[in-house]
Amino acid sequence: MATRDAVFALLCAALCVLAVVAPTAAAQESTASGPGVEPLVQQGVEPDSTRIVVEVSERGDARWEIQYWTRLDDENTTEAFRSLQDDVRANPDDYTAAFAERIASTVGAAENATGREMAATNVSVAAETRSLPDSFGVVSYSFEWSNFAAVDGDRLVVGDAIEGFFLDSSSRLILSWPDDYGATTVEPAGDETRENAVIWRGTQTEFVSGEPNVVLERGAGGSEPSATPTPTPTPGDSETPAAGDDPFPTTTALIALALVVLVGAGAVYLRSRGALGGDGDAGADAAGETDAGVSAEATSASAGDADSEQAGDADAAADDPDAVADESGDDGEPSPPPELLSNEERVLRLIESRGGRIKQQEVAGALDWTDAKTSKVVRGMRDEGTIEGFRLGRENVLRLPEDDDGGADAPDGDSNGV
């Protein structure tokens, strides 16, 4: 009984830790969103993060660039981005039309709120790949926003045109200004600052009424705004992924580490008691004859319980053999319920139930997962060789690994992943 209680307590503690880890990890699986992202998703490219780069000029105008970054870490994603890149070059208007309409609406609302005459011009789109050294596909929408900042002599006041601007967990806003200007006010404090730029990350900052608010003054380049922390700069932030994009943040990593330590400590304890195999000499020497007697009683009780359970299973089989079959696997062993399966096991079970092949989109629907979570799990399984994938039109199709001879039932062409 003591061993059972210890196991039960260990499982309860592990589940408590997982209850904290799971929501945190799930929150990191959201994909990028924003104006112009819909055509990318329709082409099979789901961006992982968004960078909004705003360069303010001394006239108060600003050049905006909204960048959608996609990690190209598997063949399917890379091919999908190449196709998207070709389409952007051939048909840019298909991408900029809806984007320009939405931006014009945003600029119009800002014009009414600030009283300054504004316009969005020179809308364009481009797609490229960057290696940092990991490979990324980047789609950039750019435009010019006139009178974005208020000009007061040698002062620029930035932020009233985007008051309460929303940043989701996969986005960051990067605001930069001319070299001969310096920031005297930055509200809220930037998550990172540079000599002529400030960066806010959606995972750390939420703009409220009156924010962001940045006051720039000519000749103040040598001073630092008192409210703004200054971490060590990282060159080229607009082009490189930083810690804010890490899908497994430090907090979650520490919690996971605590879980590993907890389970490891429990395993050492149970092994010392002889519950996980081995001779358990250390536990036996420390406990003496009394513990030996208790262990014998526990063993007898466990044997009795097992006999009772087996007898109960036999009675159940006699009463309702179909019910017992439903709860057993192909080898006659009981099949665990879905909530006790890992993500990978759930995908494998689903593929097997569909005859060995299934569309990736159907996996997301059947398991009630987001597209981002489905893509992440499937990508890991393909890397491990647990499953294979190929493109069928615009769809990703998943299948169980085939034999070396290609499988007797494999259709023509599938062996080449076409």
Disulfide bonds with the S-S distance in Angstrom:
none
